[in-house]
Amino acid sequence: MSELPSIPLAGVIGSPVAHSKSPQLHRHWLKTYGIAGHYIPMDVGAENLEQVLRTLPKAGFVGVNITIPHKEAVMGIADLITDRATLIGAANTLIFRKDGKIHADNTDGYGFLENLRSGAPHWVPSAGPAAVLGAGGAARAVIASLLDAGVPEIYLSNRTRIRAEKLKQDFGSRVFVCDWVQAGNMIDEAALLVNTTSLGMIGKGELRVPLDGLGPDTVVTDLVYAPLKTQLLATAEEMGCVTVDGLGMLLHQAVPAFERWFGKRPDVDRATRAAALR
């Protein structure tokens, strides 16, 4: 009697994790491509994180996504870390290798760029500086990907200036820090504006940065996707800018992970967006 093949398992670990759209996204792809696999949300506290990660491969897991608040902590647990995860200082994707090692990667920057190129196909990195609002983990992924793509300069502003200065220190001379009260001024010369803060999200405060420096040649993208059209994007649209919502970043960052875990590179299409919004 032939042995039945094992069913690959994956999931997302965070605390809280109930809000994550990753389960419905990955389950959509598993169903679409007829793959016998499962994707499970797991609420795991910091005190149990390493024990859970070391145990999951023994239960048939091929990998997991990592979300808040564990993206930095897993860097100290993983056995192997990609260069881009090291540069960003955080990991969102773990691959459990057959030799027992945990391989950490960060696909947030990849997802950001793919979403930007998809939503604004005429944007080219060399078009001019990028203005980035915020200096958290998402900003690190965005800055790393933009510099790597060839954006000449990054203008960076954060409500707490010292956090922005830390990013400048880490990413070098192509990053220029601007005070939060002057953030509107850096938009004047920017070819791209990126909001990486949670301002504008449902339940959070509004993004109160003057936008009169925007022009029809400026591409504007917001990492917030609840609501899908933030006030920033609505205002930018009124001013004739090309706008890119934040949902696509979530979808595109999941592509490399799904391919590594389940052996199929999924497409990001209308049905994928609909599945994530369900």
Secondary structure, DSSP 8 states (H G I E B T S, - for coil): --------EEEEEESS-TT-SHHHHHHHHHHHTT---EEEEEE--GGGHHHHHHHGGGGTEEEEEE-TT-TTGGGGT-SEE-HHHHHHT--SEEEE-TTS-EEEE--HHHHHHHHHHHH-TT--GGGS-EEEE--SHHHHHHHHHHHHHT-S-EEEE-SSHHHHHHHHHHH-TTEEEE-GGGHHHHHTT-SEEEE-SSTTSTTS-------TT--TT-EEEES--SSSS-HHHHHHHHTT-EEE-SHHHHHHHHHHHHHHHHS------HHHHHHHH-
